[in-house]
Amino acid sequence: MTRYSNSKDSKEGYVQISADGKKILYVSDLNGISNIYLRERDSTGKVTDRPITNSMNPIDQISMSRDGKKLLFVSLNKGGYDIFSIDNPFERKVDMERLTPTEYVMDMKDYALKFGREFDSTTFTSQSTGLQDSKFLKDSTLSANTDQIEQDSVTGDFVVSDAVKSEEERENENAKFYGEDVKVDLGQTTVKPPDNLSAPKSLENPNFSFLDNVNPDGSFKIKKYKVKFTPDLVYGNAAYTSFYGFQGLAQIALSDLLGDHRIVIQTSMVIDLKNSDYAVGYYYLPKRTDFGLYLFHTARFVSYGVTPFNSFLYRYRTIGGTLSASYPISRFKRIDAQLTGEYITQENLDYTLEPAESKTLFIPSFSLIHDNTVYGYTSPVSGTRYNFTLMASPKLGQDGIGFGSLLGDLRTYLKLGDGYTFVTRVTGGASFGPNPQRFFIGGMANWINYDYENTTIPIEDIQDFAFSSPGLPLRGFNYDRLSGSKYAILNAELRFPLLRYLVFGALPLGFANVEGVAFVDAGTAWSDNLELTKKLPDGREVTKDLLLGTGLGARINLLGFPFMFDVAWSYNMQKFSAPKYYISLGYNF
């Protein structure tokens, strides 16, 4: 490996080599503006670098034809980038051995002297760019006579004998080069608006004036960062129904410039504060560990009873808060910890003589989370993700709720081809203690045309409301097909493109990226004894606590909403059931 460039204060790139390998063209901003340079050896064997362009606009991205007779490059022209060409670039010459340095480059030496930094003197001392080592210049007066760089063919050392012009000569030369009528005085700059426009109000506003921002030595003052929140998201809507009356939904997210602090405000108003949801959260994000505080109030309405015709409407109000911390172990793995406190009340809105009940709960939890998945159109197409959570509720008082639970969710995504993915998911949980959690399995998340196995939602008291958890999806069955303090579910899906694009002629309606799925689901739930299968009197074996289902489905965005359509058949190891249809909102897991 051979190093061709060793400059500290200029950039070289886009090298093009001649057909015989004896000459090279490259781009360098040696004088402060990117131009094209030629490196070659003269008749005495000396290595020289000279410019072949003298553009006031930066030149970039040079590309040469194979025969070396045409060179293309990109340059800014009248506010836009255009492509230009040069014929016979290796033979092109300009009337100067080096380009005149810009004011910026001239000032770089002064800053180097002031802050004690080495400065690459190549700009002033030679027409070679980057071939000589950087040298610190102590003289403030330099002459303009230059000599070429000699390179020892054995050691590769370079010897430079040079000086540049004085400050006065350089200013005169710049004036002649750029035009003797060009005079720029940056000391007193004024803005003159067009005749038909008034001066911008910002020029009259003292808040836009930069005062007291420079130290006596000319360096800028360093001021402490001040947190100032600005909105990231503001969303709201309003509605009216004859049953609930006026309703409103509003969300506001605020953060500072660096993203170190975040505030989230959410409200969903229904009739009054008792029946509404509202929350506010603050997140502290500048360090490796993220911290959060979230305060909330929710109101949920549940109807249940002995039969659908003998049920009551209950309101569950929850007032609580959550302290959270998240620590990243690596780019794809983290540990989350939460402590949630809740005060939950249960009220019978249909029979007001029934006394209200209430419970106070504290729920600590710890989670190990991993996620390196890569997303496709609506769901992951490759990678692995998992979440293992340990949570508990210490029993407070005689009427408290006490349990400990271990929950797990493992998903793998295997990409078989463009649009084809095979997905497996294993979920489960186990709860122990005097008041263990109840898990109920069967059905789909956000199932619109839902059916319950036991005619109603499996919630009977505050414990069920706070801690009952569904195990989904398990297609081919109703909600709450089985329940218990332990459960396990296995899902396997093959996802494939069903329709890439479909447009109807008569109606202005089209569908794109319709995805198909073929799936197999298996699951079980139990509390004490688990019996997956049983034998019939005739000796045939059928499922008991084991639920098996299979089917086909489609995923489509319809009118901006993600719809999932599935048809599934349950299987008891002897026969398939009648088909069960699922229409639900959401995306694939």
Secondary structure, DSSP 4 states (H G I P E B T S, - for coil): -------SSS-EEEEEE-TTSS-EEEEE-TTSS-EEEEEEE-TTS-EEEEES---SSPEEEEEE-TTSSEEEEEEEETTEEEEEEEESGGG---S-SSPPPPHHHHHHHHHHHHHT----THHHH-S-SSSSPP-----S-------PPEE-TTT--EE-------HHHHHHHHHHHH-TT-----SS------TTSPPPGGGT-GGG---S-B-TTSPBPP-------EEEEEEEEEEEETTTEEEEEEEEEEE-TTS-EEEEEEEEEESSGGG-EEEEEEEE-SSSSEEEEEEEEEEEEEEEEEETTEEEEEEEEEEEEEEEEEEESSSSEEEEEEEEEEEEEEEESS-TTSPPEEEEEEEEEEEEEEE--EE-SSSEEEEEEEEEEEEEE---STT---EEEEEEEEEEEEEEETTEEEEEEEEEEEEESSS---EEE-B-TTBTT--BTTSS-S--SHHHHHH-EEE--BTTS-BTSEEESEEEEEEEEEEEEEEEEEE-SSSS-EEEEEEEEEEEEEEEEESS----EEE-TTS-EEESS-EEEEEEEEEEEETTEEEEEEEEEEE-SS-B---EEEEEES---
